[in-house]
Amino acid sequence: MVPGSGFSLDLGRQRGYLAAGTSFPWGHSQKADSVQRILVRHGDGRVETGVDLSALAEVLRDPRVLLWVDAEGEPPEALEALARLFGLHPVTVEDFIHRNQRPKIEEFDQYVFLVIHVLRAVREDELETDELHVALKQNCLLTVHNRPLDAVKRVFDRCLADPRSLQHGASFPLYLLSDAVVDGCFPVLDGLGDEIDALEDAVVTAPARARMHRIFEVKRVVVQLRKVVSPQREVYNALSRRDYPYVDPQTAVYFRDVHDHLVRAFEVIDSYRDLVANCLDAYLAAISNRLGQVMKQLTIIATIFMPLSFLTGFFGMNFTGIPFNRSWLLGLVLALMLGLPVVMLVYFTRRGWLTDERRVTNWKRLRAWLRSRR
């Protein structure tokens, strides 16, 4: 019985889930969208989930018992009561209630507290993550999170199906949970890598202003990924190298594997940062090349009209004594005005000055190029 409580709680017998709306022994009602899972492994190897919360204080006194309590979407009052039951520091309770914590590990006298970020998906320019708070003691594990996490449910069901995974203390379920969380990062990274590859192709083939906006959005996501994965890598590095009294020495080896996976994820994120920077450089280069091509074509058009301006200016002078008052001379001037642009256009085209493609060296290629410009 929890001190100060006058209630008992029957959790039911299905997977250790607590029904919504059930009264807590500390006098508060559970939120309609909250779930609580309780798993107890006794010293004789029995595993049960239908345990009263009022009996947890007695369960915690048995050093042979392993206890895992998973609180999902619990109100602050319920989290404070759980913290009192587990003997947690007020600083940890504050982290439970106030989110937006960076990944970290803190060692207290009787437990180790971890904040782990779980990657969900990439939404436009935002990285969607969930915080998983973990308190690890010698023979018990407390996990707290706001929304349903597939990794937590899968590991919980695995421990129920195979109780041998609970033989190495509470640190081994924490390893299973960490491994599931880190493995869930790679599908998100793969999807982001595919989008970066598509952006590279789009920037080369059809650079547009929308591409630039998306490049900056992806760049923002990559920065957020670095902020999540980098400190999380240090968390598991500490778990694998430091001698925490609540981490089984055999389990510490497994945390090295989790750390290696995070190192690989961080290297992938670093490569994505370089790729996004290259995408931006390629976009700016493509825009610059397009501007240079337009200026080149405008210059050629102005060059074509230069002799026409000379001819019209020279023969358009209104002098009575001009020596070119011949009828055939008018026809010659008109022929020059019509022929010069054609000759110059053909010359520029054969030199490859009107297109980025190779030189047009024969009439067949010239006709094909003119048809493509229509």
C-alpha positions in Angstrom: 0.0 0.0 0.0 1.4 3.4 -1.0 1.6 5.7 2.0 -1.3 8.1 2.3 -3.5 6.1 -0.1 -6.8 4.5 0.6 -7.3 2.7 -2.7 -6.1 -0.4 -4.3 -5.7 -1.0 -8.0 -6.4 -4.0 -10.1 -4.5 -3.8 -13.4 -6.2 -6.7 -15.1 -4.4 -9.7 -16.6 -3.9 -8.6 -20.3 -0.3 -7.6 -21.0 -0.1 -5.5 -17.9 -2.1 -2.6 -19.4 -4.0 -0.3 -17.1 -7.5 0.5 -18.2 -8.2 4.2 -18.9 -10.2 6.0 -16.2 -9.1 3.7 -13.4 -8.6 5.4 -10.0 -5.0 5.6 -8.9 -4.1 4.6 -5.3 -2.8 8.2 -4.8 -6.3 9.6 -5.5 -6.0 10.8 -9.2 -7.7 9.5 -12.3 -5.7 8.3 -15.2 -6.0 10.3 -18.5 -8.2 8.8 -21.1 -5.2 8.4 -23.5 -2.7 7.1 -20.9 -1.4 3.6 -20.6 0.6 1.9 -17.9 2.5 -1.4 -18.3 3.9 -3.3 -15.3 6.1 -6.3 -15.6 7.4 -8.3 -12.6 9.9 -11.1 -12.7 10.1 -13.0 -9.5 13.2 -14.8 -8.1 11.9 -18.2 -9.2 11.6 -17.0 -12.8 7.9 -16.4 -12.9 6.8 -13.3 -14.9 3.5 -11.6 -14.2 1.9 -8.4 -15.3 -1.3 -8.2 -13.2 0.2 -6.5 -10.1 -1.5 -3.9 -7.9 0.4 -0.7 -7.8 -0.3 -0.7 -4.1 1.8 -3.8 -3.8 4.8 -2.3 -5.7 6.4 -0.9 -2.5 6.6 -4.4 -1.1 7.9 -5.8 -4.5 10.7 -3.2 -4.6 12.0 -4.5 -1.2 12.8 -7.9 -2.7 16.3 -7.8 -4.3 15.5 -10.9 -6.4 12.6 -9.3 -8.1 12.9 -7.3 -11.4 10.3 -4.7 -12.0 9.6 -2.6 -15.1 6.9 0.1 -15.0 6.2 1.9 -18.2 4.1 5.1 -17.8 2.6 6.5 -21.1 0.8 9.8 -21.1 0.5 10.0 -17.3 -0.6 13.3 -15.7 2.0 15.2 -13.5 0.3 14.0 -10.2 0.7 10.4 -11.2 4.4 10.9 -12.2 5.1 12.5 -8.9 3.5 9.6 -7.1 5.6 7.1 -9.1 8.7 9.1 -8.4 8.0 8.9 -4.6 7.4 5.2 -4.9 10.8 4.7 -6.7 12.6 7.2 -4.5 13.6 9.5 -7.3 15.2 13.0 -6.8 12.9 16.1 -7.4 15.2 17.1 -10.2 14.2 13.9 -12.1 10.5 14.5 -11.3 10.9 18.0 -12.9 12.4 16.5 -16.0 9.5 14.0 -16.1 7.0 16.8 -16.1 8.8 19.5 -18.1 9.8 18.1 -21.5 12.2 19.5 -24.2 15.2 18.0 -22.5 18.4 17.2 -24.5 19.7 13.6 -24.5 21.6 13.2 -21.3 22.6 10.8 -18.5 22.7 11.7 -14.8 23.9 9.5 -12.0 22.2 9.8 -8.6 22.8 7.9 -5.3 20.3 5.1 -6.0 19.7 5.2 -9.7 20.8 6.4 -13.1 18.5 8.8 -15.1 18.6 8.9 -18.9 16.8 11.1 -21.5 16.6 9.4 -24.9 15.1 10.9 -28.1 13.2 8.6 -30.4 13.0 9.7 -34.0 9.6 9.4 -35.6 9.6 11.1 -39.0 10.6 14.3 -40.9 7.7 16.7 -41.4 8.5 19.4 -43.9 11.3 21.3 -42.1 10.9 19.8 -38.7 12.2 16.6 -37.2 9.5 14.9 -35.2 10.9 13.2 -32.1 9.6 11.8 -28.8 11.4 11.9 -25.4 11.8 8.7 -23.5 12.8 9.2 -19.8 14.4 6.3 -18.1 15.2 5.7 -14.4 17.4 2.6 -13.9 17.9 1.1 -10.5 19.5 -2.1 -9.4 16.4 -4.3 -9.8 13.8 -2.0 -11.4 13.3 0.1 -14.5 10.9 3.1 -14.9 10.2 4.5 -18.4 8.1 7.6 -19.0 6.9 9.0 -22.3 4.0 11.1 -23.6 2.9 9.3 -26.7 2.8 5.6 -27.7 6.2 4.3 -28.8 6.5 1.2 -30.9 9.9 0.4 -29.6 8.7 0.3 -26.0 5.7 -2.0 -26.8 7.8 -4.4 -28.9 10.5 -4.8 -26.1 7.8 -5.1 -23.5 6.1 -7.9 -25.5 9.4 -9.6 -26.1 10.3 -9.7 -22.4 6.9 -11.2 -21.7 7.4 -13.8 -24.5 11.0 -14.6 -23.5 11.6 -14.1 -19.8 15.3 -15.1 -20.3 16.0 -11.6 -21.4 15.3 -10.5 -17.8 18.0 -12.7 -16.2 20.7 -10.0 -16.4 18.9 -7.4 -14.4 17.1 -4.2 -15.3 20.0 -3.0 -17.5 19.3 -5.6 -20.2 15.8 -4.5 -21.0 17.2 -1.0 -21.2 19.7 -2.3 -23.8 16.9 -3.9 -25.7 14.9 -0.7 -25.6 18.0 1.4 -26.6 18.7 -1.0 -29.5 15.2 -0.7 -30.8 15.2 3.1 -30.6 18.6 3.4 -32.4 17.6 0.9 -35.1 14.5 3.1 -35.7 16.7 6.0 -36.6 18.0 4.4 -39.8 14.7 4.3 -41.8 14.3 8.0 -41.1 17.9 8.6 -42.3 17.4 6.5 -45.4 14.2 8.4 -46.3 16.1 11.7 -45.9 19.0 10.4 -48.0 16.6 9.5 -50.8 15.1 13.0 -50.7 18.6 14.5 -50.8 19.4 12.4 -53.9 16.2 13.5 -55.6 17.1 17.1 -54.8 20.5 16.7 -56.4 18.9 15.4 -59.6 16.2 18.1 -59.6 18.7 20.9 -59.1 20.8 19.8 -62.1 17.8 19.2 -64.4 15.4 21.9 -63.4 16.7 24.5 -60.9 13.8 26.5 -59.5 13.2 28.8 -56.5 11.2 26.0 -54.8 14.3 23.8 -54.9 16.2 26.3 -52.9 13.5 26.6 -50.3 13.5 22.8 -49.9 17.3 22.7 -49.7 17.2 25.0 -46.7 14.4 23.0 -45.1 16.4 19.8 -45.4 19.5 21.6 -44.1 17.4 22.6 -41.0 16.4 19.0 -40.5 20.0 17.8 -40.7 21.0 20.4 -38.1 18.2 19.1 -35.8 19.4 15.5 -36.3 22.9 16.4 -35.3 21.6 18.0 -32.1 19.7 14.8 -31.3 22.3 12.1 -32.2 25.5 13.8 -31.1 24.6 14.0 -27.3 22.8 10.6 -27.5 26.0 9.1 -28.7 27.8 10.4 -25.6 25.1 8.9 -23.4 25.7 5.4 -24.6 29.5 6.0 -24.7 29.2 6.7 -20.9 27.0 3.6 -20.4 29.5 1.3 -22.2 32.7 2.7 -20.6 31.9 3.9 -17.1 31.3 1.5 -14.2 27.7 2.2 -13.2 26.7 0.0 -10.3 23.2 -0.5 -11.9 24.6 -1.7 -15.2 25.5 -5.4 -15.4 29.1 -5.7 -16.7 27.9 -8.2 -19.4 25.3 -5.8 -20.5 27.8 -2.9 -20.8 29.3 -4.8 -23.8 25.9 -4.6 -25.6 25.8 -0.9 -25.0 29.0 -0.6 -27.0 27.1 -2.0 -30.0 24.4 0.7 -29.5 27.1 3.3 -29.3 28.7 2.0 -32.6 25.3 2.3 -34.3 25.0 5.9 -33.1 28.5 6.6 -34.4 27.5 5.3 -37.8 24.3 7.3 -37.7 26.3 10.4 -36.9 28.6 9.8 -39.8 25.6 9.4 -42.1 24.2 12.7 -40.8 27.6 14.4 -41.4 27.6 13.1 -45.0 24.1 14.5 -45.5 25.3 17.9 -44.3 28.0 17.9 -47.0 25.5 16.7 -49.6 23.0 19.4 -48.8 25.8 22.0 -49.0 26.8 20.6 -52.4 23.1 20.8 -53.5 23.1 24.5 -52.6 26.3 25.1 -54.4 25.0 23.2 -57.4 21.8 25.2 -57.4 23.6 28.5 -57.3 26.0 27.4 -60.0 23.1 26.3 -62.2 21.4 29.7 -61.7 24.6 31.5 -62.5 25.1 29.4 -65.6 21.5 30.0 -66.7 22.1 33.8 -66.3 25.3 33.6 -68.3 23.5 31.7 -71.1 20.7 34.3 -71.2 23.3 37.2 -71.3 25.2 35.4 -74.0 22.1 35.0 -76.2 21.0 38.6 -75.6 24.5 39.7 -76.6 24.3 37.7 -79.8 20.9 39.3 -80.6 22.4 42.7 -80.1 25.4 41.8 -82.3 23.1 40.7 -85.0 21.3 44.0 -85.0 24.5 46.0 -85.1 25.1 45.9 -88.9 21.4 46.5 -89.5 21.6 49.6 -87.4 24.6 50.7 -89.4 22.9 50.1 -92.8 19.7 51.8 -91.8 21.6 54.7 -90.3 24.0 55.1 -93.2 21.4 54.9 -96.0 18.7 56.7 -94.1 20.6 60.0 -94.0 18.5 62.7 -95.7 21.1 64.5 -98.0 20.3 65.8 -101.4 23.8 65.1 -102.6 24.1 61.5 -101.4 25.7 59.5 -104.2 23.6 56.3 -103.6 20.4 57.3 -105.4 20.2 54.2 -107.5 17.1 51.9 -107.5 19.2 48.7 -107.7 21.1 49.9 -104.6 17.9 49.8 -102.5 17.4 46.2 -103.4 21.0 45.4 -102.5 20.7 47.1 -99.1 17.4 45.2 -98.4 19.1 41.9 -99.4 22.0 42.7 -97.0 19.6 43.5 -94.2 17.8 40.2 -94.7 20.8 38.1 -95.4 23.2 39.3 -92.7 21.1 38.1 -89.7 20.7 34.7 -91.3 24.4 34.4 -92.0 25.4 35.5 -88.5 22.8 33.2 -86.9 24.1 30.2 -88.9 27.7 31.2 -88.0 27.0 31.6 -84.3 25.0 28.3 -84.2 27.8 26.3 -85.9 30.3 27.8 -83.4 28.1 26.6 -80.5 27.5 30.0 -79.1 23.7 29.8 -78.9 23.5 26.5 -77.0 25.3 24.6 -74.3 25.4 21.6 -76.5 28.3 20.7 -78.9 28.8 22.7 -82.0 26.3 22.3 -84.9 28.6 21.3 -87.7 26.1 20.5 -90.5 22.8 21.6 -91.8 20.9 18.5 -90.5 22.0 19.3 -87.0 21.1 22.9 -87.5 17.6 22.1 -88.6 17.2 19.7 -85.7 18.3 22.4 -83.2 16.0 25.0 -84.7 13.1 22.6 -84.5 13.9 21.9 -80.8 13.8 25.7 -80.1 10.2 26.1 -81.5 
